Amino acid sequence: MIDVVPHSMNPEFVAHKLPELTVKIAVEYGELVVVSYGRSLERSHVDAVGPAISMAAKILSLSKEGKILAGQSVFENLGGHEFRMN
């Protein structure tokens, strides 16, 4: 997404006089609960909730365009190594 949106999708959007998209990503690791609001499986709203989802949302608010930020649980599960993308 970080590479495809600005280099493949946005040029097409600009060519068709549409606004460009921006991407920022936050990831966190942990348990979650999938909740369905309503009785109909076809028409009900489905959501994922839990501490990892909440933390990812908070991390996303700190992220900058074109960046991926990971939470502490992801960092620890990767062996505590810092990764940098060009």
Contacts in CASP RR format, 6 or more apart in sequence:
PFRMAT RR
TARGET T0000
AUTHOR 0000-0000-0000
METHOD contacts of the structure
MODEL  1
MIDVVPHSMNPEFVAHKLPELTVKIAVEYGELVVVSYGRSLERSHVDAVG
PAISMAAKILSLSKEGKILAGQSVFENLGGHEFRMN
1 23 0 8 1.000
1 25 0 8 1.000
2 23 0 8 1.000
2 25 0 8 1.000
2 66 0 8 1.000
2 67 0 8 1.000
2 68 0 8 1.000
2 85 0 8 1.000
5 21 0 8 1.000
5 22 0 8 1.000
5 23 0 8 1.000
6 20 0 8 1.000
6 23 0 8 1.000
6 66 0 8 1.000
9 21 0 8 1.000
10 20 0 8 1.000
10 21 0 8 1.000
13 19 0 8 1.000
13 20 0 8 1.000
13 21 0 8 1.000
14 20 0 8 1.000
22 65 0 8 1.000
22 66 0 8 1.000
23 65 0 8 1.000
23 66 0 8 1.000
24 60 0 8 1.000
24 63 0 8 1.000
24 64 0 8 1.000
24 65 0 8 1.000
24 66 0 8 1.000
24 67 0 8 1.000
24 68 0 8 1.000
24 69 0 8 1.000
25 60 0 8 1.000
25 63 0 8 1.000
25 66 0 8 1.000
25 67 0 8 1.000
25 68 0 8 1.000
25 69 0 8 1.000
26 56 0 8 1.000
26 57 0 8 1.000
26 59 0 8 1.000
26 60 0 8 1.000
26 62 0 8 1.000
26 63 0 8 1.000
26 68 0 8 1.000
26 69 0 8 1.000
26 70 0 8 1.000
26 71 0 8 1.000
27 56 0 8 1.000
27 59 0 8 1.000
27 68 0 8 1.000
27 69 0 8 1.000
27 70 0 8 1.000
27 71 0 8 1.000
27 74 0 8 1.000
28 52 0 8 1.000
28 53 0 8 1.000
28 55 0 8 1.000
28 56 0 8 1.000
28 59 0 8 1.000
28 70 0 8 1.000
28 71 0 8 1.000
28 73 0 8 1.000
28 74 0 8 1.000
29 52 0 8 1.000
29 71 0 8 1.000
29 73 0 8 1.000
29 74 0 8 1.000
29 77 0 8 1.000
30 51 0 8 1.000
30 52 0 8 1.000
30 73 0 8 1.000
31 50 0 8 1.000
31 51 0 8 1.000
31 52 0 8 1.000
32 48 0 8 1.000
32 49 0 8 1.000
32 50 0 8 1.000
32 52 0 8 1.000
32 53 0 8 1.000
33 48 0 8 1.000
33 49 0 8 1.000
33 50 0 8 1.000
34 46 0 8 1.000
34 47 0 8 1.000
34 48 0 8 1.000
35 46 0 8 1.000
35 47 0 8 1.000
35 48 0 8 1.000
35 49 0 8 1.000
36 44 0 8 1.000
36 45 0 8 1.000
36 46 0 8 1.000
37 44 0 8 1.000
37 45 0 8 1.000
37 46 0 8 1.000
37 47 0 8 1.000
38 44 0 8 1.000
38 45 0 8 1.000
52 73 0 8 1.000
55 71 0 8 1.000
55 73 0 8 1.000
56 71 0 8 1.000
59 69 0 8 1.000
59 70 0 8 1.000
59 71 0 8 1.000
60 69 0 8 1.000
62 69 0 8 1.000
63 69 0 8 1.000
68 85 0 8 1.000
70 78 0 8 1.000
75 82 0 8 1.000
END
